[in-house]
Amino acid sequence: RIRGINGVSPKVRKVLQLFRLRQINNACLVKLNKATINMIRIAEPYLAYGYPNLKTIKDLLYKRGYAKVKGQRVALTDNAIIDKVLGKHGIICMEDLVHELYTVGDKFKKASNFVWPFKLNTPTGGWRKKVNHYMEGGDFGNREEKINALARKMI
């Protein structure tokens, strides 16, 4: 998410809420299907999105990774935290979590919900123009593989 909350229409606000992007500079991992593609289309002027690679997901989890344990935000400092919550789904360590999120396996929904939305910094060097689409020299919209460079600047 790249833009603030002022003047956002209710439908867009609801979509951002469903993606758990309540704050500016938050990031989350979403499985692409027809429903989520339509949701992204609705909230597109407020989002920068793309297809992260393995290194980006690994960096996000190791440097900015927090877990949801009984509704509390807990830093991912120990594999025991992951094992306790996701052990019954076969995810027992950080590498299993990275693998599940990267490959979008059958336990992706559980793993993604377990990981708290990533709170990132503004990118070093700043944004180009938040109100223009990425294709028009701005920031919002689909960056495809270029999302990795943006994520590195924000981690």
Buried (B, 14 or more C-beta within 10 A) or exposed (E): BBBEEEEBEEEBBBBBEEBBBEEBBBBBBBEEEEEBEEBBEBBBBBBBBBEBBEEBBBBBBEEBBBBBBEEEEBEBEEBEBBBEBBBEBEBBBBEBBBBBBBEBBEBBEBBBEBBBBBBBEEBEEEBEEBEBBBEEEBBBBBBEEEBBEBBEBBB
